[in-house]
């Protein structure tokens, strides 16, 4: 068998069927699906049984991925999370590129499954960080890690003692034997539910905190930030980030101060400068309205 797809889950009945639908439509067919479930109570296991996927006992993400890999028969292991949406030709293109370029370890570009421009920005920054650090400090999210089975076994899989960033740790260890690549031929979409639940700025701050901890203290073996595996829709508040709310308030203050300054000096500058300042004001107003629109969603 060419590939095994391993998906760790906990209460994923809302999104797992969407991923399984995408996998059912894959143009490449020589693969199996393994779900490592950590004791779901919402029907996730029943979905797996009804869809004919291999179901094994899971745990935290590192545990689930390792247990899924333990029964996998594929030459390559594709680790996904339940909230990703690969295109119908994902496996075909990914495997072809990995074969052609002799890649043993890879990840891919990931896009937000939302229409929020702020999500586009955050994902763009995350992707750029991954791409720039491929050779110096390899990173890859556990939602999109693709690795040869031999390499996975060689490094001992995911470190189950880690509380966070076990995916980055795995990639870092594996990259000592085979370079990490970012696929050029295909990409995935993924849910922004974590951003919506934790808050976009709050979640980004947590990611930075984890990276700083890893940089100065080593891998994360304790709970340094609030993280819970598994999702419940009722836990998603849908409220705007407090940081963004404060930003909106500050922008209103800045606009008032800006308008006052414009009035004070407008009589003392040339028409050309006045036109330039008017353009600055229009651009500021456009930015303000974008923030306002986001906060009022």
PLY file of the C-alpha trace (Angstrom):
ply
format ascii 1.0
element vertex 297
property float x
property float y
property float z
element edge 296
property int vertex1
property int vertex2
end_header
0.00 0.00 0.00
1.31 3.42 -0.95
-0.05 5.64 1.83
-1.75 5.59 5.22
-3.69 8.60 6.49
-3.66 8.89 10.30
-6.13 11.19 12.06
-6.17 11.68 15.87
-9.64 12.63 17.13
-11.65 13.58 20.18
-15.30 14.57 19.68
-14.97 15.42 16.00
-18.41 14.38 14.72
-18.96 17.87 13.32
-15.93 18.06 11.04
-14.59 14.54 10.55
-17.29 13.61 7.98
-16.21 16.55 5.81
-12.64 15.30 5.77
-13.77 11.72 5.07
-15.88 13.01 2.17
-12.80 14.67 0.69
-10.78 11.49 1.12
-13.52 9.46 -0.55
-13.16 11.69 -3.61
-9.37 11.41 -3.91
-8.21 10.71 -7.43
-5.41 8.53 -6.01
-6.87 5.39 -4.43
-4.05 3.25 -2.98
-4.39 4.41 0.61
-6.06 3.58 3.91
-7.61 5.77 6.60
-6.87 5.23 10.29
-8.63 7.20 13.01
-7.08 7.10 16.50
-9.86 8.22 18.82
-9.26 9.42 22.37
-12.63 8.34 23.78
-15.17 10.50 21.95
-18.69 10.70 23.34
-20.31 12.59 20.46
-20.68 9.92 17.78
-17.20 10.18 16.26
-16.62 6.44 16.68
-19.96 5.57 15.14
-19.08 7.72 12.13
-15.79 5.86 11.73
-17.49 2.48 11.88
-20.17 3.50 9.41
-17.59 4.85 6.97
-15.44 1.74 7.11
-12.23 3.39 8.34
-9.83 1.64 10.70
-10.52 2.75 14.28
-7.91 2.43 17.03
-7.65 3.68 20.58
-5.98 7.07 20.75
-5.09 9.66 23.35
-3.40 13.03 23.17
-2.33 13.87 19.60
1.14 12.32 19.89
-0.33 9.12 21.31
-3.02 8.95 18.65
-0.59 9.47 15.81
1.78 6.82 17.14
-0.98 4.27 17.65
-2.36 4.95 14.22
1.09 4.56 12.70
1.56 1.28 14.57
-1.16 -0.40 12.51
-0.52 1.48 9.26
0.46 -0.49 6.16
1.45 2.39 3.90
4.93 3.20 2.64
4.21 6.82 3.52
2.32 8.22 6.49
0.10 11.27 6.05
-0.83 12.86 9.36
-3.95 15.02 9.19
-6.20 16.58 11.81
-9.96 16.22 11.55
-10.45 19.87 10.62
-8.48 19.94 7.36
-9.92 19.91 3.85
-7.57 18.56 1.16
-8.52 19.03 -2.51
-9.67 15.96 -4.42
-6.29 15.52 -6.12
-4.21 16.15 -2.99
-2.76 12.66 -2.58
-2.12 12.30 -6.29
-0.14 15.53 -6.46
1.58 15.19 -3.10
2.80 11.66 -3.73
3.90 12.48 -7.27
5.94 15.46 -6.07
7.47 13.53 -3.18
8.46 10.71 -5.54
9.83 13.04 -8.21
11.87 15.11 -5.76
12.84 12.17 -3.52
11.21 13.81 -0.50
11.04 11.75 2.67
9.59 14.46 4.90
7.17 17.19 3.85
4.42 19.58 4.82
2.30 21.93 2.72
0.87 25.41 2.52
-2.36 25.78 4.50
-5.17 28.26 3.93
-7.97 29.37 6.29
-11.45 28.02 5.68
-12.96 31.46 6.26
-13.59 34.77 4.56
-11.92 36.87 7.24
-8.99 38.91 5.87
-7.33 38.78 9.29
-7.22 34.98 9.00
-5.57 35.31 5.60
-2.89 37.50 7.16
-2.27 35.19 10.13
-2.06 32.10 7.93
0.23 33.91 5.49
2.58 34.76 8.35
2.51 31.19 9.67
3.20 29.71 6.23
6.03 32.14 5.60
7.59 31.27 8.94
7.46 27.55 8.10
8.96 28.11 4.67
11.78 30.37 5.87
12.74 27.97 8.65
12.82 24.78 6.55
16.60 24.52 6.64
17.43 26.28 9.90
14.71 25.28 12.39
12.17 22.94 10.74
8.54 23.36 11.79
5.35 21.65 10.63
1.91 21.46 12.18
0.59 18.01 13.05
-2.37 18.68 10.79
-0.09 18.27 7.73
3.00 16.11 8.17
3.92 13.60 5.46
6.76 11.17 6.14
8.23 7.91 4.91
7.39 5.02 7.20
11.06 4.05 7.50
11.98 7.56 8.65
9.09 7.66 11.12
10.26 4.41 12.71
13.88 5.53 12.68
13.22 8.55 14.91
10.76 6.73 17.14
7.62 8.58 16.15
6.14 11.42 18.20
7.36 12.06 21.75
4.37 11.25 23.94
5.91 12.94 27.00
5.53 16.41 25.48
2.55 18.55 26.38
2.76 20.88 23.37
4.63 21.23 20.06
5.19 17.48 19.74
4.67 17.96 16.01
7.51 20.49 15.72
9.73 18.26 17.86
9.06 15.27 15.60
9.86 17.24 12.46
13.02 18.65 14.03
14.29 15.17 14.88
13.28 13.68 11.54
14.92 16.55 9.64
18.31 15.46 11.00
18.03 12.49 8.65
16.00 13.94 5.76
15.31 17.57 4.89
11.84 18.99 5.45
10.15 20.22 2.26
7.08 22.36 1.61
5.05 20.95 -1.25
4.62 23.25 -4.22
2.01 21.24 -6.11
-0.86 21.31 -3.63
-2.15 22.79 -0.38
-4.95 22.29 2.13
-7.65 24.37 3.78
-8.24 24.14 7.50
-10.78 25.32 10.02
-10.23 28.51 11.99
-12.20 27.20 14.97
-9.20 27.38 17.28
-8.75 31.05 16.41
-12.43 31.70 16.99
-12.51 29.84 20.27
-9.33 31.22 21.82
-9.33 34.57 20.04
-7.05 35.34 17.13
-4.63 37.52 19.03
-4.73 35.31 22.12
-4.00 32.19 20.10
-1.17 33.88 18.24
0.30 34.99 21.58
0.17 31.40 22.83
2.06 30.20 19.77
4.76 32.81 20.34
4.98 31.84 24.01
5.46 28.18 23.14
8.17 28.99 20.59
10.04 31.17 23.08
9.86 28.41 25.66
11.26 25.89 23.17
14.00 28.31 22.16
15.26 29.06 25.67
14.20 26.07 27.77
13.72 23.15 25.39
10.71 21.04 24.47
7.45 21.60 26.36
6.88 18.93 29.03
4.56 21.00 31.22
1.40 23.04 30.78
2.69 26.52 30.00
-0.46 27.68 28.19
-4.09 26.62 28.32
-4.50 23.89 25.71
-7.19 21.26 25.44
-7.35 18.49 22.89
-10.77 18.05 21.32
-13.51 20.50 20.46
-17.04 21.24 21.44
-19.06 23.63 19.30
-20.79 25.07 22.35
-17.41 26.23 23.58
-17.00 28.61 20.66
-18.02 32.03 21.87
-18.03 33.81 18.52
-17.19 37.04 20.34
-14.51 39.37 19.00
-11.05 39.23 20.55
-10.66 41.60 23.48
-7.42 42.82 21.93
-9.23 43.72 18.74
-11.95 45.45 20.71
-9.34 47.60 22.43
-7.69 48.22 19.07
-10.98 49.50 17.69
-11.37 51.87 20.62
-7.82 53.15 20.23
-8.33 53.72 16.51
-11.34 55.90 17.26
-9.17 57.97 19.59
-6.41 58.20 17.00
-8.88 59.29 14.34
-10.18 62.13 16.50
-6.65 63.29 17.29
-5.69 62.98 13.62
-8.68 65.06 12.48
-7.88 67.76 15.03
-4.26 67.93 13.87
-5.36 68.20 10.25
-7.63 71.12 11.07
-4.85 72.94 12.94
-2.32 72.82 10.13
-4.54 72.80 7.05
-4.30 76.56 6.64
-0.51 76.57 6.79
0.40 74.03 4.11
0.35 73.97 0.34
-2.52 72.41 -1.64
-0.22 69.50 -2.58
0.45 68.68 1.05
-3.25 69.02 1.85
-4.04 66.49 -0.90
-1.45 64.09 0.46
-2.82 64.42 3.98
-6.34 63.87 2.71
-5.17 60.64 1.08
-3.63 59.51 4.36
-6.91 60.23 6.12
-8.88 58.23 3.56
-6.53 55.27 3.96
-6.86 55.49 7.72
-10.64 55.56 7.47
-10.55 52.48 5.23
-8.48 50.62 7.81
-10.78 51.73 10.59
-13.86 50.50 8.73
-12.20 47.14 8.14
-11.61 46.73 11.85
-15.13 47.94 12.62
-16.60 45.42 10.17
-14.66 42.61 11.81
-15.71 43.62 15.34
-19.38 43.80 14.35
-19.53 40.35 12.70
0 1
1 2
2 3
3 4
4 5
5 6
6 7
7 8
8 9
9 10
10 11
11 12
12 13
13 14
14 15
15 16
16 17
17 18
18 19
19 20
20 21
21 22
22 23
23 24
24 25
25 26
26 27
27 28
28 29
29 30
30 31
31 32
32 33
33 34
34 35
35 36
36 37
37 38
38 39
39 40
40 41
41 42
42 43
43 44
44 45
45 46
46 47
47 48
48 49
49 50
50 51
51 52
52 53
53 54
54 55
55 56
56 57
57 58
58 59
59 60
60 61
61 62
62 63
63 64
64 65
65 66
66 67
67 68
68 69
69 70
70 71
71 72
72 73
73 74
74 75
75 76
76 77
77 78
78 79
79 80
80 81
81 82
82 83
83 84
84 85
85 86
86 87
87 88
88 89
89 90
90 91
91 92
92 93
93 94
94 95
95 96
96 97
97 98
98 99
99 100
100 101
101 102
102 103
103 104
104 105
105 106
106 107
107 108
108 109
109 110
110 111
111 112
112 113
113 114
114 115
115 116
116 117
117 118
118 119
119 120
120 121
121 122
122 123
123 124
124 125
125 126
126 127
127 128
128 129
129 130
130 131
131 132
132 133
133 134
134 135
135 136
136 137
137 138
138 139
139 140
140 141
141 142
142 143
143 144
144 145
145 146
146 147
147 148
148 149
149 150
150 151
151 152
152 153
153 154
154 155
155 156
156 157
157 158
158 159
159 160
160 161
161 162
162 163
163 164
164 165
165 166
166 167
167 168
168 169
169 170
170 171
171 172
172 173
173 174
174 175
175 176
176 177
177 178
178 179
179 180
180 181
181 182
182 183
183 184
184 185
185 186
186 187
187 188
188 189
189 190
190 191
191 192
192 193
193 194
194 195
195 196
196 197
197 198
198 199
199 200
200 201
201 202
202 203
203 204
204 205
205 206
206 207
207 208
208 209
209 210
210 211
211 212
212 213
213 214
214 215
215 216
216 217
217 218
218 219
219 220
220 221
221 222
222 223
223 224
224 225
225 226
226 227
227 228
228 229
229 230
230 231
231 232
232 233
233 234
234 235
235 236
236 237
237 238
238 239
239 240
240 241
241 242
242 243
243 244
244 245
245 246
246 247
247 248
248 249
249 250
250 251
251 252
252 253
253 254
254 255
255 256
256 257
257 258
258 259
259 260
260 261
261 262
262 263
263 264
264 265
265 266
266 267
267 268
268 269
269 270
270 271
271 272
272 273
273 274
274 275
275 276
276 277
277 278
278 279
279 280
280 281
281 282
282 283
283 284
284 285
285 286
286 287
287 288
288 289
289 290
290 291
291 292
292 293
293 294
294 295
295 296
